[in-house]
Structures are given as structure tokens and as C-alpha cells.
Amino acid sequence: MKPLRTSRRRLAALSAVAAATLLATSACGGGDSDKEGGGEYNAGVNKVANASSKKGGTLKFVGVQDADSWDTTRMYYGFVFDFSRFYSRQLVSYTPKPGKKSLDLKPDLATDNAQISEDGKVYKYTLKNGLKWEDGKPITSQDVKYGIERQWAQKTLSGGPTYIKDVLDPDGKWKGPYEDEGGFDAIKTPDDKTIEFHLPKANGDFEQMLAMPTNSPVRKDKDTKSKYTLRPFSSGPYKFKSYTPNKSLLLVRNKNWDRNSDTLRKALPDKIKVTLLTNPDERDKRLINGDADLDLNQRGMEVQGRQTALKQHKGNVDNPQTGFISYVAFPQSVKPFDNIHCRKAAIYGTNHKSVQTARGGPTAGGELAVNMLPPTVPGADQNDDQYGIRKNGGAADVAKAKEELEKCGKPNGFKTTLAVRNTDKADVKSAEAIQASLKKVGIKVELDEFDGSQGSSIVGNQATVKRKGYGMILYGWGPDFPSGQGYGIELWHSSKIRDNGNNNYALIDDPKIDKGLEDAIAELDPAKAAEKYAEVNHRVMEGGYYLPLTYLKVVQWRSDRLTNVYAADSFSGWYDFASLGVK
């Protein structure tokens, strides 16, 4: 997941998280009391703040970015995934609990989790009784199938994740529901209550993929194709009342939603109101003044708002660990980074502490990253610190950097160019910190700032990377769904190397890494799969393909009115919107 949906990934947050984390270092540590404001500091981290079952009222969101799409097939921003559960349901979804407890999948539209064949290739579900659309008509297995099949209509409905499509139809043979109304044979609906998925080969994360909103039901007669984003048809507890793009959205109760059929959504507010602004500082003012309850985009507060919140309203603040990482990739197509020792020289020569400070310090910038798996991704191992990053307190290891320069035949150092988004101030500050520290070991780094909205055609374009001599690319990433596959497949597998729209910036083409990923994907036991992903991550770091910077944290505001507030690992450390209520 890229941290900004200007190119791909479900996150309009990281880029803005990074912008939000700019500059505030330890000075942003905040007030003297953990109980200033309406509650306690971090009351929503690994526990529930203001638990309540009170119904009624209006839940008020404020944001500075609209959805990439409200159409469940086309959405990819993380906050939109989260918000869409107000009006959409899936066969399975995540447990409404804080932290890691949220990662367990529970039945949603289905009566139970999948019945899986012994070979792991067939997944079967039965729908619950009493499921209804907002107009009272029953939700059928055919509706679920059609909603999923829309992923194949990429000519009309591009933009969203296509994991199910890629798993079920790896060769891309089916043309999609708009070109072939006969339906896709690998998804079978023998009756209105039963749906089966027939995989060409086992995939241990298949049910995780089904939990993504991309796989929500869509009723064929309500499919307005490219216009569906303006008025999705509800299968969840709320429905669209009004929507003005980039300005406002209002949801009201769906009277045909049956609370007894849905144990995962509290559906406490009567209304859900979204106000969209253009100025993040104005957003923060509205939050602090009580005009809104929380940030729609979950980006974290800007410098001024964050300082005010931490000093004067610390009881309204949570500082959760997100599922995202900031990092530098070393494209092997650009010399001298085709040499592992030159890559390792840059890793050892970087002062990680100065980068962390540039991003906002431990509170707003995040913890020092020692490898490429963020803490919220199963398989993460913070003890796997092959370069002594945390052991050395984030300081550069100049002696080892110079040893590696000798080994790579560049004892006097070398010149290279680091590409960084000019749309992300924290990334630029990080790049400047890297530039300053590498200069001390003889590596002269020139910074080239590019438009982040064009990232997939600039740093994601191999020809451009080689032509511009981008030996280092500073970016961010997070999981599409909470597993090593949902995080690492795009970054590490050789099959994901693309001429354009590439995310495997380091151009990793290692048969052992490929096989490790494939073995982990085929593993049906999550614990064993996590162990395999940890091994892959270790090998990735062993190869020196990436310079990990920080595991990102955000300073998040929750109003005094909010109830049932908690950060969930299932949503990359953001609040679980569907559980929220208001006093």
C-alpha cells in the first residue's frame, strides 16, 4: 500500500501522515498530564476509550481529501475502506476489537467462516437469513458474486485492488461482467444462499482478501458503472442521503438493515456527517474547537494543531502505531547499486536518528525501522536488526560504511541521485537528513524532487529511473490486508517488476525470495505463514535492497463526544469507524 493514492494503494494517508509529522520533534511531546482534555492520553490504543452502547446523535467527520471512490470496487484509500463498512458488508470482516485482537476474521454476510477443501482450493460460504438491501429486497449469493466480478471490468472500473481477480483468473482470460454476461465459472452460486470460490492453487490469504470492501455485494440492476461512486446502494446499516464531491457527505440509517444479522457493526449514531476542507490547519482547528469528532483521513494532526493538542488537550490524543513504513529503495539498474556492498554502505552510513527527528521524532515520526516489516504485519520481528540500527541508537556506523565502500570498489565514495516526492514535506526533510549523513562517508547525494501524484510514471517507470540515475528512491508503504502477502508481494516478488507502475523499485529478482513468498502464500496456517514471511523479510534485508527509515506513528484526535474509540491493527492502526458512537 503506497501512502498516497495519487498513484495506487489504499492510503491517502501516508503522504499526508508524513506532511503531518513534519518538524515537530521532542518539543511536541506534549503536556504534563496524561489526563488533560476529555479523557486519557492513548486511551484508544490497545483498549477502548469511552465504551458505550448509547444510540443516537450525529457522528461528525472532517477531512481534507475526498474518497478516491465510494464505489467499493474502485476504492483503494485506507480511510475509505474503513468508512465503507457503514454502507457495505462482506462475506467476512474483522473483529471489532482494539489492536491485534482485531485481526481475527469473523462471519459477516456469511453464517460462518469458509468451509475450505483439504487442498485449500475451494472456499464455500452460506449466507445468513434476513439479509436485505436498502430497498428491502434480499441480498443473494448472486449479488455477492456480481460485486466481486466487477473487478474484471478494469476498462470502466479501474483503480481498486484486484487480488481476487488475480488469484482466480491469473491469466486474465475472462472479460468481465460488462463484456461477458454469462458470469465467471470459478465463482459458483448453486442457489441464492450459497457461494463457492474455486482457486487454481491454494492461497492462505484468500479469506483475508474477501474481507476487503472490494468484495462487497452489488446488485446488478443498481449498478450505474462509473457513476456508482456518487450513490452506492447500501447493504450495511447506513445509506447515502446526500453527497457533494469534495464538500460533504451525509449518511442516514438504512431501516432495512437487521441488527440481529450483524454482530460486527454497532451502528450507534443516527446520522454520519462528513465535511471536506482544503486546509489541514483548519481541519485541526475544527477538531480542537469541538466542531468535528475525528479526522476522516486519519492522517494525524499538522504541526501547530499537534503541539496545541499535546500541550493543552492531551486527554483527547492517541498516538497509535500504524502499519506503514518510510524507506529508501536502491534500484539495481542504477550503478553502483547493482553492487550489494555499495547498498550496504549507504545503509550503514545513514544516521537514522536524524531522519527520525526530521519526520517529527518518536511521537509523530515513528520508531526507528530496523527491517522492512512494520510491527502490525504478522511475521514482523523487531529483533531482526542486521545492521545494528536500533542497537546503535540510530547513529550511522561510519567504520562499517567505509568497509563496505572498500568492498564495492569505491573507497572514496561515489555520487548518486535520491528521488523524493515534493508533495511530502517530511519525506523531503528525511532526504535532506540522509544527504547530510552520507556526505560524511563520501557518498554525495543529489536530491531530485518529483510530483508525488505522478509517482507511478516517474519512480515507477524503469526507463525514467535509469535515465535520471535514481540510485535511491524514498517512499512509503503499508499492507493492503494484514499479512506478509498483503504487504510484501508488490515490493519483493520478481513477477511484480513492471516497466511502468512498478512498486518493486529495488528490482528484486531473487529465486529464494520468490519461493519463500510463494511458500508462505500457499501456507494455510497463519502462524506458520508468518514465520515464512519473517524469513523472507530477513533475506530481503540481507540483500541490502532497502534502507528502512521509520515505522510511522500519528497523533490522532478524538473528541470528548466519541464513544467506543480504538485503533485497530486490521485498519493499519487507524480507528475502527464502524464501532464509533457519540455521547
C-alpha positions in Angstrom: 0.0 0.0 0.0 1.5 3.2 -1.1 1.0 6.0 1.4 -0.8 8.2 -1.1 -3.5 7.2 -3.6 -2.1 9.6 -6.2 -0.5 6.5 -7.8 -2.0 3.4 -6.4 -2.6 2.0 -2.9 -5.3 2.3 -0.4 -3.9 5.1 1.6 -4.4 8.7 1.2 -2.7 9.0 4.5 1.0 8.3 4.5 1.9 11.2 2.3 -0.2 13.3 4.5 0.9 11.5 7.6 4.3 12.4 6.6 3.3 16.0 5.9 1.6 16.0 9.3 4.6 14.6 11.1 6.9 17.3 9.7 9.3 19.2 12.0 7.8 18.6 15.4 10.4 16.8 17.3 10.6 16.2 21.0 9.1 19.6 21.5 5.8 18.0 20.6 6.0 15.6 23.4 3.0 17.5 24.9 1.5 18.5 28.1 2.4 17.5 31.7 -0.7 15.4 32.4 -2.0 12.4 30.6 -5.5 13.4 31.7 -5.7 16.9 30.1 -8.8 17.3 27.9 -11.8 14.9 28.0 -10.1 11.6 28.7 -6.7 10.0 29.0 -3.7 10.1 26.6 -3.6 6.9 24.4 -7.0 5.8 25.9 -7.8 4.4 22.4 -4.5 2.4 21.9 -4.9 -1.3 22.7 -8.0 -0.5 24.7 -11.5 1.0 24.1 -11.9 4.7 25.1 -15.4 5.6 26.4 -17.1 2.3 25.9 -20.9 2.8 25.4 -23.9 1.3 23.7 -25.8 4.6 23.6 -27.6 5.1 20.3 -28.4 8.4 18.5 -26.8 11.7 17.6 -24.7 12.7 14.6 -21.1 11.4 14.2 -19.1 14.3 12.6 -16.0 13.7 10.4 -13.8 16.4 9.0 -11.2 15.7 6.3 -9.1 17.4 3.7 -9.4 14.7 1.0 -12.4 13.1 -0.5 -12.5 9.4 -1.3 -10.7 8.1 -4.3 -14.1 6.4 -4.9 -17.1 5.5 -2.8 -17.7 2.6 -5.2 -16.5 -0.4 -3.3 -14.9 -1.9 -6.4 -12.8 1.1 -7.1 -11.7 2.4 -3.7 -8.1 2.0 -2.5 -7.6 4.7 0.2 -7.3 3.1 3.6 -9.8 5.5 5.2 -12.3 4.7 2.5 -12.0 1.0 3.2 -12.7 1.8 6.8 -15.6 4.2 6.2 -17.3 2.0 3.5 -18.3 -0.5 6.2 -21.0 1.9 7.2 -22.8 1.1 4.0 -21.3 -2.2 2.8 -20.9 -5.7 4.1 -18.7 -8.6 3.1 -18.8 -12.4 3.5 -16.3 -12.0 6.4 -14.8 -9.0 8.1 -12.6 -8.1 11.1 -13.2 -8.5 14.8 -14.4 -5.2 16.3 -11.6 -5.1 19.0 -8.5 -2.9 19.7 -5.0 -3.6 18.4 -4.0 -7.1 17.3 -7.3 -8.6 18.6 -8.9 -7.0 15.6 -7.1 -9.3 13.1 -9.3 -12.3 13.5 -11.8 -12.7 10.7 -15.5 -13.2 11.7 -18.5 -14.0 9.5 -20.4 -11.0 8.3 -22.9 -11.8 5.5 -21.9 -15.5 5.9 -23.1 -17.8 8.6 -19.5 -18.9 9.4 -16.0 -18.6 8.1 -15.2 -20.5 4.9 -15.5 -24.2 4.5 -12.2 -24.9 2.9 -11.3 -28.1 0.9 -8.4 -30.2 2.1 -6.3 -29.0 -0.8 -7.1 -25.3 0.0 -8.6 -24.7 -3.4 -12.3 -24.4 -2.7 -13.9 -21.9 -0.3 -17.6 -22.3 0.4 -20.0 -19.9 2.2 -23.6 -19.9 3.2 -25.4 -16.5 3.6 -27.3 -15.6 6.7 -31.1 -15.3 6.7 -32.8 -11.9 6.7 -30.1 -10.0 4.7 -31.6 -7.1 2.9 -30.7 -4.2 0.6 -31.8 -0.7 1.5 -35.0 -1.2 -0.5 -35.9 -4.3 1.4 -35.1 -6.8 -1.4 -33.0 -9.9 -0.2 -29.2 -9.9 -0.7 -28.3 -13.1 -2.6 -25.2 -15.0 -3.4 -25.6 -13.8 -7.0 -25.3 -10.2 -5.7 -22.1 -11.1 -3.9 -20.7 -12.8 -7.0 -21.6 -9.8 -9.2 -20.0 -7.4 -6.8 -16.8 -9.3 -6.9 -16.9 -9.8 -10.7 -16.9 -6.1 -11.2 -13.1 -6.3 -10.5 -12.7 -7.7 -14.0 -14.3 -4.5 -15.6 -11.0 -2.6 -15.5 -11.7 -0.6 -18.6 -14.6 1.0 -16.8 -13.9 0.5 -13.1 -10.2 0.8 -12.7 -8.4 1.9 -9.5 -9.2 -0.6 -6.9 -7.4 -3.7 -5.7 -7.7 -6.8 -7.9 -6.4 -9.6 -5.6 -9.4 -11.9 -6.1 -9.3 -11.4 -9.8 -5.6 -12.1 -9.9 -5.9 -15.3 -7.7 -9.0 -16.7 -9.5 -8.0 -15.7 -13.1 -4.2 -15.4 -13.1 -4.1 -15.4 -16.9 -6.8 -12.8 -17.3 -8.9 -14.8 -19.6 -12.4 -13.6 -18.5 -13.5 -10.3 -19.9 -15.7 -9.2 -17.0 -19.5 -8.8 -16.5 -19.9 -5.9 -18.9 -18.5 -7.9 -21.8 -19.5 -11.4 -20.8 -22.8 -11.6 -19.0 -22.5 -15.3 -18.7 -20.6 -14.9 -15.4 -17.2 -16.2 -14.2 -17.1 -20.0 -13.8 -14.6 -20.0 -10.9 -17.3 -18.4 -8.7 -20.3 -20.6 -8.4 -23.7 -19.8 -6.9 -25.7 -23.1 -6.9 -28.6 -21.3 -5.0 -29.4 -17.9 -3.6 -27.7 -18.7 -0.3 -24.5 -20.5 -1.4 -21.3 -19.2 -3.0 -18.2 -21.1 -3.8 -14.8 -20.0 -5.0 -12.6 -22.4 -6.9 -8.9 -21.4 -6.9 -6.4 -22.7 -9.4 -3.9 -23.1 -6.5 -4.1 -22.6 -2.7 -3.7 -19.2 -1.2 -3.6 -18.9 2.6 -4.7 -15.3 2.5 -7.8 -15.8 0.3 -10.2 -15.1 3.1 -8.3 -12.0 4.1 -8.8 -10.8 0.5 -12.5 -11.5 0.7 -12.7 -9.2 3.8 -11.7 -6.2 1.7 -14.6 -3.9 0.8 -13.8 -4.6 -2.9 -15.7 -7.8 -2.4 -19.0 -6.3 -1.2 -22.2 -7.3 -2.9 -23.5 -5.1 -5.7 -27.0 -5.6 -7.2 -26.9 -5.7 -11.0 -30.0 -3.6 -11.5 -28.4 -0.9 -9.3 -25.0 -0.8 -11.0 -24.5 2.6 -12.6 -21.0 1.6 -13.5 -18.7 4.7 -13.4 -21.4 6.7 -11.7 -21.8 4.2 -8.8 -19.4 6.2 -6.7 -22.0 9.0 -6.5 -24.7 6.8 -4.9 -23.7 3.3 -3.8 -26.6 1.0 -2.9 -26.4 0.0 0.7 -26.1 -3.5 2.2 -25.0 -2.0 5.5 -26.5 -0.1 8.4 -26.4 3.3 6.7 -27.3 4.7 3.3 -26.3 7.7 1.3 -28.6 10.7 1.9 -26.6 13.4 0.0 -23.2 13.8 -1.4 -21.4 16.7 -3.0 -17.9 15.7 -4.1 -15.1 17.4 -2.3 -17.5 19.2 0.0 -19.8 17.0 2.0 -21.4 13.6 2.6 -24.4 12.6 4.8 -25.4 9.1 5.7 -28.6 8.2 7.4 -29.9 4.9 8.8 -30.8 2.1 6.5 -34.1 0.9 8.0 -33.9 -2.5 6.2 -30.6 -3.4 7.9 -31.2 -6.1 10.5 -29.1 -5.6 13.6 -29.6 -9.2 14.5 -27.7 -10.3 11.4 -24.7 -8.0 12.0 -22.6 -8.5 15.1 -19.6 -6.6 13.7 -21.1 -3.1 13.4 -22.5 -1.2 16.4 -24.4 1.3 14.2 -24.9 3.7 17.1 -25.2 7.2 15.5 -28.5 8.2 13.7 -26.5 10.2 11.1 -23.0 10.3 9.9 -21.8 13.7 8.5 -18.6 14.4 6.6 -17.3 17.9 5.9 -14.4 18.2 3.5 -12.0 21.2 3.6 -8.8 22.0 1.7 -6.7 23.3 4.6 -5.4 20.8 7.2 -4.7 23.5 9.7 -8.4 24.5 9.5 -9.3 20.8 10.0 -7.2 20.7 13.2 -8.9 23.9 14.5 -12.3 22.4 14.0 -11.3 19.3 15.8 -9.9 21.2 18.7 -12.8 23.6 18.9 -15.3 20.7 19.0 -16.9 21.3 15.6 -15.9 17.8 14.5 -15.2 14.5 16.2 -12.4 13.0 14.3 -10.3 13.2 11.1 -11.8 11.3 8.2 -8.4 10.7 6.5 -6.7 9.5 9.7 -3.6 11.4 8.7 -2.5 12.8 12.0 -2.5 16.4 13.0 -0.4 19.1 11.5 2.5 20.7 13.5 0.6 23.6 15.1 -2.5 21.6 15.8 -0.4 18.7 17.2 1.5 21.0 19.5 -1.7 22.6 20.8 -3.4 19.2 21.3 -0.4 17.6 23.1 0.2 20.6 25.4 -3.4 21.6 26.2 -5.7 18.6 25.3 -3.5 15.5 25.8 -6.5 13.5 27.0 -8.0 13.8 23.5 -5.0 12.4 21.8 -4.0 8.9 20.7 -0.6 8.1 19.3 -1.0 4.7 17.6 1.5 2.7 15.7 0.4 2.5 12.1 1.1 -0.3 9.6 3.2 1.9 7.4 6.9 2.3 6.9 9.1 5.0 5.3 12.1 3.6 3.4 14.6 4.1 0.6 14.9 1.5 -2.2 18.1 1.0 -4.2 17.2 0.3 -7.9 19.8 -2.2 -9.1 19.6 -0.8 -12.6 21.5 2.3 -11.5 25.2 1.8 -10.7 26.8 1.4 -8.3 23.7 0.0 -6.5 23.9 -3.2 -8.6 26.7 -4.0 -6.0 25.4 -5.2 -2.7 28.3 -3.6 -0.8 27.5 -0.2 -2.2 24.0 -0.7 -1.0 25.2 -1.7 2.4 27.5 1.3 2.6 24.5 3.6 2.2 22.6 1.7 4.9 25.4 1.8 7.4 26.3 5.4 6.5 22.8 6.8 7.2 22.1 8.5 10.5 18.6 7.0 11.2 18.2 9.2 14.3 18.5 12.4 12.3 15.9 11.0 9.8 13.5 10.2 12.7 14.0 13.7 14.0 13.3 15.2 10.6 10.0 13.3 10.4 8.8 14.5 13.8 10.6 12.4 16.4 9.4 9.2 18.0 5.9 10.5 18.7 5.0 12.0 15.4 7.6 10.4 13.1 7.6 6.9 14.4 10.1 4.4 15.8 13.4 3.6 14.1 12.8 0.9 11.5 15.3 -2.0 11.7 13.9 -4.0 8.8 11.1 -3.8 6.2 8.2 -5.4 8.0 6.1 -2.9 10.1 5.2 -4.1 13.6 1.5 -4.6 12.8 2.2 -7.1 10.0 2.2 -10.8 11.1 5.8 -12.0 10.9 7.4 -8.7 12.0 10.4 -9.2 14.2 12.0 -6.2 15.8 14.9 -8.2 16.9 16.0 -8.8 13.3 18.3 -5.8 13.3 21.0 -7.0 10.9 22.6 -3.5 10.5 22.6 -2.6 14.2 20.2 0.4 13.6 18.5 0.3 16.9 21.4 -1.2 18.8 23.4 1.9 17.8 20.6 4.3 18.8 20.1 5.2 15.1 23.6 6.6 14.7 25.5 6.0 11.5 28.2 3.3 11.6 30.9 5.2 9.7 33.5 2.5 10.1 31.3 -0.2 8.6 30.1 2.1 5.8 33.8 2.7 4.8 34.5 -1.1 4.9 31.6 -1.7 2.5 32.8 1.1 0.2 36.2 -0.7 0.1 34.4 -3.9 -0.8 32.4 -2.4 -3.6 35.4 -0.8 -5.2 34.5 2.8 -4.2 36.9 3.6 -1.3 36.5 7.3 -1.9 32.7 7.1 -2.2 30.5 7.9 -5.1 27.8 10.2 -6.4 24.1 9.3 -6.8 20.6 10.8 -7.0 17.8 10.4 -4.5 14.3 10.8 -5.8 11.8 12.2 -3.3 8.2 13.5 -3.5 8.0 17.3 -3.4 4.4 16.8 -2.2 5.6 15.3 1.1 7.5 17.7 3.3 8.5 15.0 5.8 10.0 12.9 3.0 11.9 15.9 1.7 13.3 16.6 5.3 14.2 12.9 5.5 16.0 13.1 2.2 18.0 16.1 3.4 19.0 14.2 6.6 20.1 11.2 4.5 22.1 13.5 2.2 23.9 15.2 5.1 24.8 11.9 6.8 26.0 10.1 3.7 28.2 13.0 2.8 30.3 12.2 5.9 31.2 8.8 4.4 31.9 10.1 0.9 28.6 9.3 -0.7 27.4 12.5 -2.4 23.7 12.6 -2.8 21.8 14.9 -5.1 18.1 15.3 -4.4 15.6 15.3 -7.2 12.1 16.2 -6.1 9.2 14.9 -8.2 5.4 15.4 -8.1 4.1 12.6 -5.9 0.8 12.5 -7.8 2.9 11.2 -10.8 4.9 8.7 -8.8 3.8 5.6 -10.7 5.0 7.1 -14.0 8.2 8.5 -12.6 9.8 6.3 -9.9 7.5 3.5 -11.1 8.9 3.8 -14.6 12.1 1.8 -15.1 13.3 3.8 -18.1 12.8 7.1 -16.2 14.6 5.8 -13.1 17.6 4.7 -15.2 17.7 7.8 -17.4 17.6 10.1 -14.3 20.1 8.0 -12.4 17.8 7.4 -9.4 20.1 5.2 -7.3 17.8 5.9 -4.3 14.0 6.3 -4.1 12.4 7.5 -0.9 8.9 6.3 -0.4 6.4 4.7 2.0 4.3 1.5 2.1 1.8 -0.4 4.1 -0.3 -3.6 3.8 -3.4 -3.9 1.7 -4.5 -6.5 4.2 -2.8 -7.7 7.4 -0.4 -10.4 6.1 3.0 -10.7 4.6 1.4 -11.2 1.2 -0.8 -8.1 1.5 2.4 -6.1 2.4 5.3 -7.7 0.6 4.2 -9.3 -2.7 4.4 -6.0 -4.6 7.7 -5.0 -3.1 9.7 -8.2 -3.3 8.4 -10.7 -5.9 10.1 -10.7 -9.3 6.7 -11.2 -11.0 5.7 -7.7 -9.9 8.5 -5.9 -11.7 6.8 -3.7 -14.3 8.1 -1.4 -16.9 5.6 1.2 -15.7 3.6 1.4 -12.5 6.4 -0.6 -10.8 6.5 -0.9 -7.0 9.4 -3.3 -6.8 11.7 -0.3 -7.1 14.8 -2.3 -6.0 14.2 -4.7 -8.9 14.5 -7.7 -6.6 14.8 -10.9 -8.7 15.8 -13.5 -6.2 14.5 -17.1 -6.7 14.8 -17.8 -3.0 12.7 -14.7 -2.1 10.2 -15.6 -4.8 9.9 -19.2 -3.5 9.8 -18.0 0.1 6.8 -15.8 -0.7 5.1 -18.5 -2.7 5.5 -21.0 0.1 4.1 -18.5 2.6 1.2 -17.7 0.4 0.3 -21.4 0.0 0.5 -22.0 3.7 -3.0 -22.2 5.3 -1.8 -21.9 8.9 -1.4 -18.2 9.6 1.2 -18.7 12.3 3.4 -20.8 10.0 2.9 -18.3 7.2 4.0 -15.5 9.5 7.2 -17.4 10.2 7.8 -17.8 6.5 7.3 -14.1 5.9 9.7 -13.3 8.6 12.3 -15.5 6.8 11.6 -13.6 3.5 12.0 -10.3 5.3 15.3 -11.4 6.7 16.6 -12.3 3.3 15.4 -9.0 1.8 17.4 -7.1 4.4 20.3 -9.5 3.9 20.4 -8.4 0.3 20.6 -4.8 1.2 17.8 -3.9 -1.2 16.2 -1.3 1.2 17.2 1.3 3.7 14.3 1.2 6.3 13.7 4.6 8.0 10.8 4.7 10.4 7.7 2.7 11.3 5.2 5.5 11.2 3.1 6.8 14.1 0.4 9.5 14.0 -1.0 11.9 16.6 -4.7 11.3 16.3 -7.6 13.5 17.8 -10.8 12.1 19.3 -13.4 14.4 20.6 -15.0 14.3 24.1 -18.2 13.1 22.5 -16.8 10.0 20.9 -17.5 6.6 22.3 -16.0 3.1 21.5 -12.8 4.6 20.2 -9.9 2.3 19.5 -7.1 1.9 17.0 -7.3 -1.4 15.1 -4.4 -3.3 13.5 -6.9 -4.6 10.9 -7.1 -1.0 9.7 -3.3 -0.3 9.9 -3.6 1.3 13.4 -6.4 3.7 12.5 -9.7 4.0 14.4 -12.4 1.4 13.6 -15.1 3.7 12.3 -17.9 1.2 12.4 -17.8 0.9 16.2 -18.0 4.6 16.9 -20.8 6.4 18.7 -21.4 9.8 20.2 -22.5 10.9 23.7 
